[in-house]
Amino acid sequence: MPRVLKSHSAISVSLCLVAACIAAACTAMLGIAAPAAAQAATPTASQSATAGAAGMTRDELVAFAKLEIAISLARDSAQFQLALARNKTPAMQQQLREKLSAQIAEIVQRAGTTQAEYDRKTFLVSTNADARKIFDGLVAQITGVPTPGQVIAPAATAAIKVPDGPVGLHIGHVVNGFGDTPSNQGLLPVALAEAKTAAQHATLAARTPTNLEMMKLHAGHIINAIDPTIVAAGPGLGYGAKKAAIGTGNHIELAAKAPGASPSAIMHASHVAMSAKNTVARCDQIIALAKQVQAATSASDAAALMSQLVSLTAQLTAGADANGDGKIGWQENEGGLQQAQEHVTLLLAGEGMKP
């Protein structure tokens, strides 16, 4: 089904709803009677001892996890607004950052702590592996989101029906399976999975704008998901979004050039190829920015770069409204992996296939 594209006005309405929800979400997150948090707060003897050795009790870690989640909600909303094209002016960027600082100060105050104490606990959790492990587990329990950095094997799915002959062979490489990919998945699903990992770690890094080492760590994780030939170790699948996007573009073009390709297949294949090409270009930009983060000497410099990485890694999948017309197409500088997927679906539908 084609994706419904949001106009700028629709996005503005969504942002208002997000902003309205943040205060309620933060209040709930910082509340005492959250069932998930109550379960998370039941320590084992060994966990309590480990937490104590890290300079924080188990209860302190639970409270800190709730506080960090509440702050992350505010940061995520601000990062989204900072990434919008209409908010790229220096004045608007400064206004949004000041608004975020005020929100964070209010959240910290509501939690009954101080900025200095929050910074101290952030340092402890960031530098003590045992405390970090407990903290990540608490966040996973409270939010229901798996602990970041864990690669979960994709669930097996039925192969998508493709045309017979050379055209279908190459489309199959894109959507169903290819010889050198993890678990022999299709090139496009691998690209989407690696892009998701890169975006996740950009978001995680942006949540610690005062912690230079943590941002550098996640910058390496981003590069690993984009191109593991540069950074071999990390949370990605070991294939890389860039390689998978290049493969997607190459094989969809081979499908268009194969004997028997219909005019509809040729047209949609060109749209998929352009979206893949855009993705490769974004991958190169992301790698360059992540390397700058790794070379940064101040947290403020790294945080500014990370803000750009949050936007660019999101564009790997969603694409970008480069011409400001309120929608994202497949065209140069616009389409991303989502648009590539849409046009593969349209291609197959035109060939009488049901993806």
N, C-alpha and C positions, 0 to 999 in steps of 0.2 A: 504494500500500500504506500503511495507517495507520502512523504513527510509533509505535514502542515507547517508552512513557513510563517514565522512570527514577524510582524511589522515592528518598527521601533516603538509605536504607541502601545502595542501589545506587550512588548518587553517592559515598558515603563510601568504598565499596570502590574506585571508580574513582580517587578522590583518593589513596588509599594506593598504588595502582599507579603513579599519576603521580609521587608523591613518591619511590617506590622507583626510578623510571626516571631521575629528575633527576640523581642522582649519577653513574650510568653514562653518561648522555648528556653531562654536563659533562666527565667524564673523557675520553670519546671525542672530544669537540669540541676539547678542549685538547691532545689528543695530537699527536704529530709526524707520524705516518704515515697521515693521512687522505688518500685518493686525490684527492678533490675539492679539498681545500685545497692539495695539492701542485700540482694544475693551476693553481689560482688564484694560486699563489706564483710562477709564471713570468712575470716582468715584461717589458714592452717597454722600449726605451730611453726613449721619451717618457714612459711611465707612471712609470718610476723617477725621472726628472727632476722630474715634477710632484709626486710624493709627497715627494721631498726638499725641494722648495720649500715644501711645506706644513709642514715641521718633523718629518716622520716618513718613515722609509724604507719601501720597499714591504714588506719583511719585517715591519717593525713594524706596518704596517697589516693584514697577514694575521693576525698574532698577536692584534692588537686585535679584529679581526672575530670570530675564534674565541671570544675572551673575552666579547665582547658577546653573541654568540649563546647561550653557556652561561648568562650572567646573565639573558638574556631568558627562557630556559626556566624558571628559578626564579621570575622575576617573573610570568610567565603563570600558573603554578600558584597563586601567592599571590593574584593578582587574582581568579582563579576562586573561591578559598576566601573572600576578602573579600566577594565579591558574594552569597554564599549567605545566605538570610534568617536562618538559625539562628546565623550568625556576626556579626550586626549589632550586638551589644552592644559598648559601649566597651571592656570588658575583653578580649573576644575579638579585636576589631580591633587593639588594642595588642599582644596576644600574637602574632598572625599577622605584624604588621609587624616585631616584634622577631625573630621566627623568620626572616623574609626577610632582614633585615639580617645576621644571623649566617651565613646561606647564602651571601650575596654576598661577605662577608668571607672565607669559606672558599674560594670559587671564585677570588677575586682572589689569595689567598695561594698556591693550588695552581698558578696560572699564573705564579708567580715574579715578581710585581710588587707594588706597593703601592697603597693607595687613592688617595694623592696623585698617583701616576703615571697611574692609571686616569682620574682626574678631569681631569688635564692633557690626555690624549689625547682624552677625550670632548669637551673644549672645542675642541681643534684640529679634530677631525672635524666638529663642529657649526658652526664658524665659517668654515671654508675650503671653498669650493664644489668645488674640484678634489679635495681629499682626500675630501670626502663622496661625490663621484661614484665614485671608486675604491673606497671603503669599501662603498658600496651594491652595486657590481658584485661585490665579493668575497663579500658576504653571500649574494647571489643564487647565485653559483657553489657556495658551500659547502653551502647549504641546499637548493638546487634550487627556491627560491621566487622568482618574478619580483620585480624591483626595485619597492619600494612607490611608489605615485603614478602608475604607468603604467596607463592605461585600455586594456584589451584588448577589442577588439570581440567580442561574443558570437558563438559559432558558429551558423550557420544551423540551425534545427531544423524538422522537419515540423510543419505546423499541427495543432493538436489538434481532433479532430472535435467539433462542438457541435450542438445541436438545430437544426432548421430554424425559420425564423420569427423574430419579435421577441425571444423568449427567448434563442435562440442568438446573435442579433446582439450583444446586450449581454454575454453570456458571452464571446463572441469578443473583444470589446474588452478584457476582463480578461485572457484567457489567450493570445491570438494576436496582436493588433495594434490599435493606435489611431493616429489621424491625426497627433497632434502629439508622439508619443514618439520618442526616438532610434531610428533605423532602423525606425520604425513597429512597434516591439515591443509586446507586450501590457503593460497597466498593471501587473499583478502581477509579471511578470519584471523590469520596470524598478525597481519598488519594492524587490525582493529584491537587485538589483545595487547600487543606491544604498545600501541598508542595510549591505551587505557592506563597501562602501568606507568608510562612516562608522565601522563597528566596527574595521576595519583601522587607521584613523588614530587612533582612541582608544587602541588597543593600542600603536601606535608612540609616541604621546606619553607613555604610562605608563612606557615604557622609559627615559625621560630625566627622572626626577622632580626632578633638581637643575638642569635647564636650562629656565628660565622662557620664554625666547624660542622654544625648540623646541616647548614645550607650546602656546604661543600660536599658532604656525604651524599645528600639527595641529588646534587648535581651529577655525581658519578652514577647514581642509580638511573637518572634520566638518560644519560648517554648510553648506559648499558642496554636500556630498552630500545633506544634508537639505533645504535650501532655497536654491538658487542665486540667488534674487532678493535675498537678504541678502548673501551672499558669492559674487560671480560667478565668480571664478577659482579653480580647484582641480582635484582629481583625479576628481570625479564626472562623470556623464554629461551634466550641464547641465539635468536635468529635476527631480530632487529626490525623495527618498523620501516626503516629506510630500504633494506634489502627486500622486504616483503612488498612494499609499495612499488619498487622498481620491477619486481617480478610480475606484479599485478598488471602494470602498464604494458610490459613486454608481451605477456601472453594474451591479453585482450586485443592487442594490435595484431598478433599472429592469427587470432581467431577472425579478425576482420579481413585479413588478407588471404585466408584459406579459401580453397575452392568451395563454392556453394554458399558463401556468406550472403545473406539477404541485404537489401538496402537498409532495412530497419536495424539489422545487427551491426552493420558498418557504422551507422549514425550513432547508436548508443555506445558502441565500443569506443568511438572517438571521445565521447563524454566521460566514460570511465577512465580512459587513458589520460585525459587532461586533469581530472581530479587526482589521479595517482601522481602525475607530474607535479601538481601543486603540493602534494604531500611530501614528495622527495625534497622539494625546495624548502619547505618548512622544517624538515628534518635537519637539513644543513644549517639553517638559522638557529635551530634549537641547540645543536652541537656547539656552534660557535659561542652562543650565550652561556651555555653550561660550562664551557671551558673558561670563560671570563669569570664566572662565579668561583670556579676552583682556584683561579689566580688572584681573586680579590683579597685585599688586605684589611678591609673594614666591613663590618656587618651591614652598615648602611648602603655601601656600594653593592654588596651582594644582594641585599633585599630589593633594591631597585631593579636589578637584573632578573631576579626571581619573579617579580611581578610581570615582567615581559614573558618569562617562560610559562607562567600559569596561562596566559592568554594564548601563546603559540601552541602549547601542548594540547589545549582544548580544541584549537583549530585543526589539529591533525584529523580529528574525527568530524567535528561539526562544520569545518570550512569557515569562511569569513565573508562578510558583506563588504567586499572591497570597493564597490562603486556607490555604496550608500543608498541603494534603492529599496532597502527594507526587506530584502530576501537574499538567500544564498543559492546560487546556481552552480553549474558544473564548470563555468568558464575559468579562464586563466586567473590565478590569484584568488579565486573564490572556492571552488569545490574542494571537499576533503574526502575522507574515506566513507563517510555517510552518503555523500552524493554518488561516489563510485558504486556503492552497494545498491542505491536506488536505481541507477541506470543499468546495472547488471540485471536487476529484477525486471525492468522495462524491456531489456533486450530479450530475456527469456520469455516474457509474456508475448512479445511480438513473434516469437518462433513457435508459439503454441505450447510452451512449457509452463508448468506450475511450480515455481520455486518454493 
